[in-house]
Amino acid sequence: MSSYDHYSATYLIELYFSIKRNIESGFLSKAMYHEMDLIAQSVKRQGVILLIKYHATDQNQVYSHK
């Protein structure tokens, strides 16, 4: 259980993609991918699955949204 479990899936999905955009723009570091993973796990526990389109440049990133 994480602190993200206290928020709605809608809020968490918006937060997830906001963090992703900020990483891609360079505003946040790639260390935030760990937070994205925690958010995705919390959303999954709420019964929602994130469908994520990966770019070719993302191949070297580690994702575990299973």
mmCIF file of the N, C-alpha and C atoms, coordinates in Angstrom:
data_MODEL
# 
_entry.id   MODEL 
# 
loop_
_atom_site.group_PDB 
_atom_site.id 
_atom_site.type_symbol 
_atom_site.label_atom_id 
_atom_site.label_alt_id 
_atom_site.label_comp_id 
_atom_site.label_asym_id 
_atom_site.label_entity_id 
_atom_site.label_seq_id 
_atom_site.pdbx_PDB_ins_code 
_atom_site.Cartn_x 
_atom_site.Cartn_y 
_atom_site.Cartn_z 
_atom_site.occupancy 
_atom_site.B_iso_or_equiv 
_atom_site.pdbx_formal_charge 
_atom_site.auth_seq_id 
_atom_site.auth_comp_id 
_atom_site.auth_asym_id 
_atom_site.auth_atom_id 
_atom_site.pdbx_PDB_model_num 
ATOM 1   N N  . MET A 1 1  ? 0.847  -1.175 0.000   1.00 0.00 ? 1  MET A N  1 
ATOM 2   C CA . MET A 1 1  ? 0.000  0.000  0.000   1.00 0.00 ? 1  MET A CA 1 
ATOM 3   C C  . MET A 1 1  ? 0.892  1.237  0.000   1.00 0.00 ? 1  MET A C  1 
ATOM 4   N N  . SER A 1 2  ? 0.498  2.218  -0.772  1.00 0.00 ? 2  SER A N  1 
ATOM 5   C CA . SER A 1 2  ? 1.257  3.468  -0.813  1.00 0.00 ? 2  SER A CA 1 
ATOM 6   C C  . SER A 1 2  ? 0.330  4.634  -0.483  1.00 0.00 ? 2  SER A C  1 
ATOM 7   N N  . SER A 1 3  ? 0.910  5.781  -0.294  1.00 0.00 ? 3  SER A N  1 
ATOM 8   C CA . SER A 1 3  ? 0.098  6.963  0.011   1.00 0.00 ? 3  SER A CA 1 
ATOM 9   C C  . SER A 1 3  ? -0.802 7.341  -1.170  1.00 0.00 ? 3  SER A C  1 
ATOM 10  N N  . TYR A 1 4  ? -0.486 6.859  -2.368  1.00 0.00 ? 4  TYR A N  1 
ATOM 11  C CA . TYR A 1 4  ? -1.315 7.143  -3.535  1.00 0.00 ? 4  TYR A CA 1 
ATOM 12  C C  . TYR A 1 4  ? -2.663 6.427  -3.467  1.00 0.00 ? 4  TYR A C  1 
ATOM 13  N N  . ASP A 1 5  ? -2.767 5.396  -2.652  1.00 0.00 ? 5  ASP A N  1 
ATOM 14  C CA . ASP A 1 5  ? -4.014 4.633  -2.563  1.00 0.00 ? 5  ASP A CA 1 
ATOM 15  C C  . ASP A 1 5  ? -5.168 5.448  -1.996  1.00 0.00 ? 5  ASP A C  1 
ATOM 16  N N  . HIS A 1 6  ? -4.881 6.589  -1.423  1.00 0.00 ? 6  HIS A N  1 
ATOM 17  C CA . HIS A 1 6  ? -5.920 7.428  -0.824  1.00 0.00 ? 6  HIS A CA 1 
ATOM 18  C C  . HIS A 1 6  ? -6.579 8.370  -1.838  1.00 0.00 ? 6  HIS A C  1 
ATOM 19  N N  . TYR A 1 7  ? -6.084 8.374  -3.072  1.00 0.00 ? 7  TYR A N  1 
ATOM 20  C CA . TYR A 1 7  ? -6.604 9.283  -4.093  1.00 0.00 ? 7  TYR A CA 1 
ATOM 21  C C  . TYR A 1 7  ? -7.422 8.524  -5.127  1.00 0.00 ? 7  TYR A C  1 
ATOM 22  N N  . SER A 1 8  ? -8.300 9.248  -5.809  1.00 0.00 ? 8  SER A N  1 
ATOM 23  C CA . SER A 1 8  ? -9.139 8.627  -6.836  1.00 0.00 ? 8  SER A CA 1 
ATOM 24  C C  . SER A 1 8  ? -8.303 8.252  -8.055  1.00 0.00 ? 8  SER A C  1 
ATOM 25  N N  . ALA A 1 9  ? -8.788 7.269  -8.794  1.00 0.00 ? 9  ALA A N  1 
ATOM 26  C CA . ALA A 1 9  ? -8.097 6.843  -10.012 1.00 0.00 ? 9  ALA A CA 1 
ATOM 27  C C  . ALA A 1 9  ? -8.011 7.996  -11.010 1.00 0.00 ? 9  ALA A C  1 
ATOM 28  N N  . THR A 1 10 ? -9.060 8.797  -11.095 1.00 0.00 ? 10 THR A N  1 
ATOM 29  C CA . THR A 1 10 ? -9.063 9.934  -12.022 1.00 0.00 ? 10 THR A CA 1 
ATOM 30  C C  . THR A 1 10 ? -7.933 10.901 -11.706 1.00 0.00 ? 10 THR A C  1 
ATOM 31  N N  . TYR A 1 11 ? -7.793 11.259 -10.443 1.00 0.00 ? 11 TYR A N  1 
ATOM 32  C CA . TYR A 1 11 ? -6.729 12.174 -10.030 1.00 0.00 ? 11 TYR A CA 1 
ATOM 33  C C  . TYR A 1 11 ? -5.360 11.560 -10.315 1.00 0.00 ? 11 TYR A C  1 
ATOM 34  N N  . LEU A 1 12 ? -5.201 10.287 -9.997  1.00 0.00 ? 12 LEU A N  1 
ATOM 35  C CA . LEU A 1 12 ? -3.906 9.636  -10.176 1.00 0.00 ? 12 LEU A CA 1 
ATOM 36  C C  . LEU A 1 12 ? -3.512 9.531  -11.643 1.00 0.00 ? 12 LEU A C  1 
ATOM 37  N N  . ILE A 1 13 ? -4.478 9.281  -12.505 1.00 0.00 ? 13 ILE A N  1 
ATOM 38  C CA . ILE A 1 13 ? -4.176 9.209  -13.938 1.00 0.00 ? 13 ILE A CA 1 
ATOM 39  C C  . ILE A 1 13 ? -3.719 10.570 -14.443 1.00 0.00 ? 13 ILE A C  1 
ATOM 40  N N  . GLU A 1 14 ? -4.387 11.628 -14.011 1.00 0.00 ? 14 GLU A N  1 
ATOM 41  C CA . GLU A 1 14 ? -3.960 12.980 -14.398 1.00 0.00 ? 14 GLU A CA 1 
ATOM 42  C C  . GLU A 1 14 ? -2.555 13.268 -13.871 1.00 0.00 ? 14 GLU A C  1 
ATOM 43  N N  . LEU A 1 15 ? -2.289 12.876 -12.630 1.00 0.00 ? 15 LEU A N  1 
ATOM 44  C CA . LEU A 1 15 ? -0.967 13.077 -12.039 1.00 0.00 ? 15 LEU A CA 1 
ATOM 45  C C  . LEU A 1 15 ? 0.091  12.290 -12.801 1.00 0.00 ? 15 LEU A C  1 
ATOM 46  N N  . TYR A 1 16 ? -0.224 11.046 -13.147 1.00 0.00 ? 16 TYR A N  1 
ATOM 47  C CA . TYR A 1 16 ? 0.692  10.179 -13.889 1.00 0.00 ? 16 TYR A CA 1 
ATOM 48  C C  . TYR A 1 16 ? 1.149  10.850 -15.184 1.00 0.00 ? 16 TYR A C  1 
ATOM 49  N N  . PHE A 1 17 ? 0.188  11.320 -15.972 1.00 0.00 ? 17 PHE A N  1 
ATOM 50  C CA . PHE A 1 17 ? 0.537  11.917 -17.259 1.00 0.00 ? 17 PHE A CA 1 
ATOM 51  C C  . PHE A 1 17 ? 1.165  13.300 -17.103 1.00 0.00 ? 17 PHE A C  1 
ATOM 52  N N  . SER A 1 18 ? 0.841  14.007 -16.048 1.00 0.00 ? 18 SER A N  1 
ATOM 53  C CA . SER A 1 18 ? 1.501  15.280 -15.769 1.00 0.00 ? 18 SER A CA 1 
ATOM 54  C C  . SER A 1 18 ? 2.983  15.050 -15.461 1.00 0.00 ? 18 SER A C  1 
ATOM 55  N N  . ILE A 1 19 ? 3.269  14.058 -14.636 1.00 0.00 ? 19 ILE A N  1 
ATOM 56  C CA . ILE A 1 19 ? 4.664  13.727 -14.323 1.00 0.00 ? 19 ILE A CA 1 
ATOM 57  C C  . ILE A 1 19 ? 5.387  13.295 -15.590 1.00 0.00 ? 19 ILE A C  1 
ATOM 58  N N  . LYS A 1 20 ? 4.740  12.467 -16.407 1.00 0.00 ? 20 LYS A N  1 
ATOM 59  C CA . LYS A 1 20 ? 5.351  11.993 -17.652 1.00 0.00 ? 20 LYS A CA 1 
ATOM 60  C C  . LYS A 1 20 ? 5.720  13.166 -18.562 1.00 0.00 ? 20 LYS A C  1 
ATOM 61  N N  . ARG A 1 21 ? 4.792  14.118 -18.723 1.00 0.00 ? 21 ARG A N  1 
ATOM 62  C CA . ARG A 1 21 ? 5.071  15.292 -19.565 1.00 0.00 ? 21 ARG A CA 1 
ATOM 63  C C  . ARG A 1 21 ? 6.250  16.092 -19.013 1.00 0.00 ? 21 ARG A C  1 
ATOM 64  N N  . ASN A 1 22 ? 6.306  16.251 -17.688 1.00 0.00 ? 22 ASN A N  1 
ATOM 65  C CA . ASN A 1 22 ? 7.387  17.022 -17.080 1.00 0.00 ? 22 ASN A CA 1 
ATOM 66  C C  . ASN A 1 22 ? 8.736  16.318 -17.177 1.00 0.00 ? 22 ASN A C  1 
ATOM 67  N N  . ILE A 1 23 ? 8.743  15.006 -17.167 1.00 0.00 ? 23 ILE A N  1 
ATOM 68  C CA . ILE A 1 23 ? 9.994  14.268 -17.384 1.00 0.00 ? 23 ILE A CA 1 
ATOM 69  C C  . ILE A 1 23 ? 10.453 14.471 -18.819 1.00 0.00 ? 23 ILE A C  1 
ATOM 70  N N  . GLU A 1 24 ? 9.525  14.318 -19.760 1.00 0.00 ? 24 GLU A N  1 
ATOM 71  C CA . GLU A 1 24 ? 9.859  14.459 -21.174 1.00 0.00 ? 24 GLU A CA 1 
ATOM 72  C C  . GLU A 1 24 ? 10.348 15.859 -21.509 1.00 0.00 ? 24 GLU A C  1 
ATOM 73  N N  . SER A 1 25 ? 9.837  16.870 -20.814 1.00 0.00 ? 25 SER A N  1 
ATOM 74  C CA . SER A 1 25 ? 10.262 18.245 -21.082 1.00 0.00 ? 25 SER A CA 1 
ATOM 75  C C  . SER A 1 25 ? 11.549 18.595 -20.343 1.00 0.00 ? 25 SER A C  1 
ATOM 76  N N  . GLY A 1 26 ? 12.001 17.701 -19.455 1.00 0.00 ? 26 GLY A N  1 
ATOM 77  C CA . GLY A 1 26 ? 13.243 17.944 -18.724 1.00 0.00 ? 26 GLY A CA 1 
ATOM 78  C C  . GLY A 1 26 ? 13.057 18.674 -17.410 1.00 0.00 ? 26 GLY A C  1 
ATOM 79  N N  . PHE A 1 27 ? 11.828 18.999 -17.063 1.00 0.00 ? 27 PHE A N  1 
ATOM 80  C CA . PHE A 1 27 ? 11.559 19.712 -15.816 1.00 0.00 ? 27 PHE A CA 1 
ATOM 81  C C  . PHE A 1 27 ? 11.766 18.807 -14.602 1.00 0.00 ? 27 PHE A C  1 
ATOM 82  N N  . LEU A 1 28 ? 11.418 17.527 -14.741 1.00 0.00 ? 28 LEU A N  1 
ATOM 83  C CA . LEU A 1 28 ? 11.634 16.545 -13.675 1.00 0.00 ? 28 LEU A CA 1 
ATOM 84  C C  . LEU A 1 28 ? 12.663 15.519 -14.139 1.00 0.00 ? 28 LEU A C  1 
ATOM 85  N N  . SER A 1 29 ? 13.368 14.923 -13.194 1.00 0.00 ? 29 SER A N  1 
ATOM 86  C CA . SER A 1 29 ? 14.381 13.922 -13.548 1.00 0.00 ? 29 SER A CA 1 
ATOM 87  C C  . SER A 1 29 ? 13.724 12.575 -13.837 1.00 0.00 ? 29 SER A C  1 
ATOM 88  N N  . LYS A 1 30 ? 14.491 11.709 -14.485 1.00 0.00 ? 30 LYS A N  1 
ATOM 89  C CA . LYS A 1 30 ? 13.993 10.379 -14.815 1.00 0.00 ? 30 LYS A CA 1 
ATOM 90  C C  . LYS A 1 30 ? 13.793 9.524  -13.571 1.00 0.00 ? 30 LYS A C  1 
ATOM 91  N N  . ALA A 1 31 ? 14.278 9.973  -12.436 1.00 0.00 ? 31 ALA A N  1 
ATOM 92  C CA . ALA A 1 31 ? 14.038 9.264  -11.176 1.00 0.00 ? 31 ALA A CA 1 
ATOM 93  C C  . ALA A 1 31 ? 12.548 9.232  -10.853 1.00 0.00 ? 31 ALA A C  1 
ATOM 94  N N  . MET A 1 32 ? 11.789 10.142 -11.437 1.00 0.00 ? 32 MET A N  1 
ATOM 95  C CA . MET A 1 32 ? 10.344 10.190 -11.188 1.00 0.00 ? 32 MET A CA 1 
ATOM 96  C C  . MET A 1 32 ? 9.595  9.033  -11.847 1.00 0.00 ? 32 MET A C  1 
ATOM 97  N N  . TYR A 1 33 ? 10.280 8.271  -12.717 1.00 0.00 ? 33 TYR A N  1 
ATOM 98  C CA . TYR A 1 33 ? 9.638  7.084  -13.281 1.00 0.00 ? 33 TYR A CA 1 
ATOM 99  C C  . TYR A 1 33 ? 9.229  6.127  -12.160 1.00 0.00 ? 33 TYR A C  1 
ATOM 100 N N  . HIS A 1 34 ? 9.975  6.126  -11.069 1.00 0.00 ? 34 HIS A N  1 
ATOM 101 C CA . HIS A 1 34 ? 9.617  5.286  -9.921  1.00 0.00 ? 34 HIS A CA 1 
ATOM 102 C C  . HIS A 1 34 ? 8.267  5.721  -9.349  1.00 0.00 ? 34 HIS A C  1 
ATOM 103 N N  . GLU A 1 35 ? 8.047  7.018  -9.248  1.00 0.00 ? 35 GLU A N  1 
ATOM 104 C CA . GLU A 1 35 ? 6.756  7.522  -8.761  1.00 0.00 ? 35 GLU A CA 1 
ATOM 105 C C  . GLU A 1 35 ? 5.634  7.143  -9.721  1.00 0.00 ? 35 GLU A C  1 
ATOM 106 N N  . MET A 1 36 ? 5.928  7.206  -11.015 1.00 0.00 ? 36 MET A N  1 
ATOM 107 C CA . MET A 1 36 ? 4.923  6.814  -12.000 1.00 0.00 ? 36 MET A CA 1 
ATOM 108 C C  . MET A 1 36 ? 4.539  5.349  -11.808 1.00 0.00 ? 36 MET A C  1 
ATOM 109 N N  . ASP A 1 37 ? 5.519  4.522  -11.485 1.00 0.00 ? 37 ASP A N  1 
ATOM 110 C CA . ASP A 1 37 ? 5.250  3.108  -11.246 1.00 0.00 ? 37 ASP A CA 1 
ATOM 111 C C  . ASP A 1 37 ? 4.360  2.923  -10.016 1.00 0.00 ? 37 ASP A C  1 
ATOM 112 N N  . LEU A 1 38 ? 4.649  3.660  -8.953  1.00 0.00 ? 38 LEU A N  1 
ATOM 113 C CA . LEU A 1 38 ? 3.817  3.585  -7.747  1.00 0.00 ? 38 LEU A CA 1 
ATOM 114 C C  . LEU A 1 38 ? 2.382  4.023  -8.034  1.00 0.00 ? 38 LEU A C  1 
ATOM 115 N N  . ILE A 1 39 ? 2.247  5.074  -8.834  1.00 0.00 ? 39 ILE A N  1 
ATOM 116 C CA . ILE A 1 39 ? 0.916  5.566  -9.200  1.00 0.00 ? 39 ILE A CA 1 
ATOM 117 C C  . ILE A 1 39 ? 0.177  4.511  -10.019 1.00 0.00 ? 39 ILE A C  1 
ATOM 118 N N  . ALA A 1 40 ? 0.867  3.916  -10.994 1.00 0.00 ? 40 ALA A N  1 
ATOM 119 C CA . ALA A 1 40 ? 0.240  2.894  -11.836 1.00 0.00 ? 40 ALA A CA 1 
ATOM 120 C C  . ALA A 1 40 ? -0.204 1.696  -11.005 1.00 0.00 ? 40 ALA A C  1 
ATOM 121 N N  . GLN A 1 41 ? 0.596  1.306  -10.031 1.00 0.00 ? 41 GLN A N  1 
ATOM 122 C CA . GLN A 1 41 ? 0.227  0.189  -9.155  1.00 0.00 ? 41 GLN A CA 1 
ATOM 123 C C  . GLN A 1 41 ? -1.022 0.529  -8.339  1.00 0.00 ? 41 GLN A C  1 
ATOM 124 N N  . SER A 1 42 ? -1.088 1.750  -7.851  1.00 0.00 ? 42 SER A N  1 
ATOM 125 C CA . SER A 1 42 ? -2.240 2.176  -7.060  1.00 0.00 ? 42 SER A CA 1 
ATOM 126 C C  . SER A 1 42 ? -3.509 2.205  -7.907  1.00 0.00 ? 42 SER A C  1 
ATOM 127 N N  . VAL A 1 43 ? -3.386 2.712  -9.125  1.00 0.00 ? 43 VAL A N  1 
ATOM 128 C CA . VAL A 1 43 ? -4.534 2.760  -10.038 1.00 0.00 ? 43 VAL A CA 1 
ATOM 129 C C  . VAL A 1 43 ? -5.003 1.337  -10.343 1.00 0.00 ? 43 VAL A C  1 
ATOM 130 N N  . LYS A 1 44 ? -4.048 0.438  -10.551 1.00 0.00 ? 44 LYS A N  1 
ATOM 131 C CA . LYS A 1 44 ? -4.395 -0.953 -10.845 1.00 0.00 ? 44 LYS A CA 1 
ATOM 132 C C  . LYS A 1 44 ? -5.151 -1.585 -9.675  1.00 0.00 ? 44 LYS A C  1 
ATOM 133 N N  . ARG A 1 45 ? -4.737 -1.274 -8.452  1.00 0.00 ? 45 ARG A N  1 
ATOM 134 C CA . ARG A 1 45 ? -5.440 -1.808 -7.275  1.00 0.00 ? 45 ARG A CA 1 
ATOM 135 C C  . ARG A 1 45 ? -6.886 -1.308 -7.220  1.00 0.00 ? 45 ARG A C  1 
ATOM 136 N N  . GLN A 1 46 ? -7.139 -0.168 -7.872  1.00 0.00 ? 46 GLN A N  1 
ATOM 137 C CA . GLN A 1 46 ? -8.504 0.376  -7.921  1.00 0.00 ? 46 GLN A CA 1 
ATOM 138 C C  . GLN A 1 46 ? -9.291 -0.194 -9.101  1.00 0.00 ? 46 GLN A C  1 
ATOM 139 N N  . GLY A 1 47 ? -8.667 -1.110 -9.843  1.00 0.00 ? 47 GLY A N  1 
ATOM 140 C CA . GLY A 1 47 ? -9.360 -1.778 -10.941 1.00 0.00 ? 47 GLY A CA 1 
ATOM 141 C C  . GLY A 1 47 ? -9.241 -1.093 -12.283 1.00 0.00 ? 47 GLY A C  1 
ATOM 142 N N  . VAL A 1 48 ? -8.308 -0.164 -12.422 1.00 0.00 ? 48 VAL A N  1 
ATOM 143 C CA . VAL A 1 48 ? -8.118 0.572  -13.670 1.00 0.00 ? 48 VAL A CA 1 
ATOM 144 C C  . VAL A 1 48 ? -6.747 0.217  -14.235 1.00 0.00 ? 48 VAL A C  1 
ATOM 145 N N  . ILE A 1 49 ? -6.686 -0.053 -15.531 1.00 0.00 ? 49 ILE A N  1 
ATOM 146 C CA . ILE A 1 49 ? -5.418 -0.374 -16.178 1.00 0.00 ? 49 ILE A CA 1 
ATOM 147 C C  . ILE A 1 49 ? -5.017 0.794  -17.065 1.00 0.00 ? 49 ILE A C  1 
ATOM 148 N N  . LEU A 1 50 ? -3.793 1.264  -16.900 1.00 0.00 ? 50 LEU A N  1 
ATOM 149 C CA . LEU A 1 50 ? -3.263 2.329  -17.752 1.00 0.00 ? 50 LEU A CA 1 
ATOM 150 C C  . LEU A 1 50 ? -2.759 1.720  -19.055 1.00 0.00 ? 50 LEU A C  1 
ATOM 151 N N  . LEU A 1 51 ? -3.231 2.227  -20.158 1.00 0.00 ? 51 LEU A N  1 
ATOM 152 C CA . LEU A 1 51 ? -2.707 1.828  -21.460 1.00 0.00 ? 51 LEU A CA 1 
ATOM 153 C C  . LEU A 1 51 ? -1.771 2.932  -21.901 1.00 0.00 ? 51 LEU A C  1 
ATOM 154 N N  . ILE A 1 52 ? -0.517 2.574  -22.091 1.00 0.00 ? 52 ILE A N  1 
ATOM 155 C CA . ILE A 1 52 ? 0.509  3.572  -22.351 1.00 0.00 ? 52 ILE A CA 1 
ATOM 156 C C  . ILE A 1 52 ? 1.143  3.312  -23.702 1.00 0.00 ? 52 ILE A C  1 
ATOM 157 N N  . LYS A 1 53 ? 1.181  4.338  -24.522 1.00 0.00 ? 53 LYS A N  1 
ATOM 158 C CA . LYS A 1 53 ? 1.842  4.248  -25.817 1.00 0.00 ? 53 LYS A CA 1 
ATOM 159 C C  . LYS A 1 53 ? 3.305  4.623  -25.617 1.00 0.00 ? 53 LYS A C  1 
ATOM 160 N N  . TYR A 1 54 ? 4.192  3.704  -25.975 1.00 0.00 ? 54 TYR A N  1 
ATOM 161 C CA . TYR A 1 54 ? 5.624  3.943  -25.821 1.00 0.00 ? 54 TYR A CA 1 
ATOM 162 C C  . TYR A 1 54 ? 6.207  4.457  -27.123 1.00 0.00 ? 54 TYR A C  1 
ATOM 163 N N  . HIS A 1 55 ? 7.172  5.334  -26.998 1.00 0.00 ? 55 HIS A N  1 
ATOM 164 C CA . HIS A 1 55 ? 7.911  5.840  -28.145 1.00 0.00 ? 55 HIS A CA 1 
ATOM 165 C C  . HIS A 1 55 ? 9.167  5.005  -28.313 1.00 0.00 ? 55 HIS A C  1 
ATOM 166 N N  . ALA A 1 56 ? 9.730  4.997  -29.494 1.00 0.00 ? 56 ALA A N  1 
ATOM 167 C CA . ALA A 1 56 ? 10.953 4.230  -29.748 1.00 0.00 ? 56 ALA A CA 1 
ATOM 168 C C  . ALA A 1 56 ? 12.073 4.650  -28.805 1.00 0.00 ? 56 ALA A C  1 
ATOM 169 N N  . THR A 1 57 ? 12.095 5.914  -28.401 1.00 0.00 ? 57 THR A N  1 
ATOM 170 C CA . THR A 1 57 ? 13.152 6.394  -27.507 1.00 0.00 ? 57 THR A CA 1 
ATOM 171 C C  . THR A 1 57 ? 12.973 5.887  -26.088 1.00 0.00 ? 57 THR A C  1 
ATOM 172 N N  . ASP A 1 58 ? 11.806 5.330  -25.764 1.00 0.00 ? 58 ASP A N  1 
ATOM 173 C CA . ASP A 1 58 ? 11.540 4.820  -24.420 1.00 0.00 ? 58 ASP A CA 1 
ATOM 174 C C  . ASP A 1 58 ? 12.032 3.396  -24.211 1.00 0.00 ? 58 ASP A C  1 
ATOM 175 N N  . GLN A 1 59 ? 12.602 2.770  -25.225 1.00 0.00 ? 59 GLN A N  1 
ATOM 176 C CA . GLN A 1 59 ? 12.973 1.365  -25.128 1.00 0.00 ? 59 GLN A CA 1 
ATOM 177 C C  . GLN A 1 59 ? 13.973 1.092  -24.017 1.00 0.00 ? 59 GLN A C  1 
ATOM 178 N N  . ASN A 1 60 ? 14.803 2.057  -23.691 1.00 0.00 ? 60 ASN A N  1 
ATOM 179 C CA . ASN A 1 60 ? 15.811 1.849  -22.664 1.00 0.00 ? 60 ASN A CA 1 
ATOM 180 C C  . ASN A 1 60 ? 15.281 2.108  -21.260 1.00 0.00 ? 60 ASN A C  1 
ATOM 181 N N  . GLN A 1 61 ? 14.053 2.548  -21.145 1.00 0.00 ? 61 GLN A N  1 
ATOM 182 C CA . GLN A 1 61 ? 13.469 2.822  -19.840 1.00 0.00 ? 61 GLN A CA 1 
ATOM 183 C C  . GLN A 1 61 ? 12.897 1.540  -19.248 1.00 0.00 ? 61 GLN A C  1 
ATOM 184 N N  . VAL A 1 62 ? 12.885 1.470  -17.951 1.00 0.00 ? 62 VAL A N  1 
ATOM 185 C CA . VAL A 1 62 ? 12.330 0.305  -17.261 1.00 0.00 ? 62 VAL A CA 1 
ATOM 186 C C  . VAL A 1 62 ? 10.917 0.648  -16.803 1.00 0.00 ? 62 VAL A C  1 
ATOM 187 N N  . TYR A 1 63 ? 9.949  -0.097 -17.294 1.00 0.00 ? 63 TYR A N  1 
ATOM 188 C CA . TYR A 1 63 ? 8.557  0.093  -16.911 1.00 0.00 ? 63 TYR A CA 1 
ATOM 189 C C  . TYR A 1 63 ? 8.039  -1.224 -16.353 1.00 0.00 ? 63 TYR A C  1 
ATOM 190 N N  . SER A 1 64 ? 7.268  -1.158 -15.328 1.00 0.00 ? 64 SER A N  1 
ATOM 191 C CA . SER A 1 64 ? 6.683  -2.388 -14.782 1.00 0.00 ? 64 SER A CA 1 
ATOM 192 C C  . SER A 1 64 ? 5.220  -2.159 -14.442 1.00 0.00 ? 64 SER A C  1 
ATOM 193 N N  . HIS A 1 65 ? 4.450  -1.775 -15.424 1.00 0.00 ? 65 HIS A N  1 
ATOM 194 C CA . HIS A 1 65 ? 3.023  -1.499 -15.228 1.00 0.00 ? 65 HIS A CA 1 
ATOM 195 C C  . HIS A 1 65 ? 2.212  -2.738 -15.566 1.00 0.00 ? 65 HIS A C  1 
ATOM 196 N N  . LYS A 1 66 ? 2.559  -3.865 -14.975 1.00 0.00 ? 66 LYS A N  1 
ATOM 197 C CA . LYS A 1 66 ? 1.887  -5.127 -15.288 1.00 0.00 ? 66 LYS A CA 1 
ATOM 198 C C  . LYS A 1 66 ? 0.801  -5.409 -14.297 1.00 0.00 ? 66 LYS A C  1 
# 
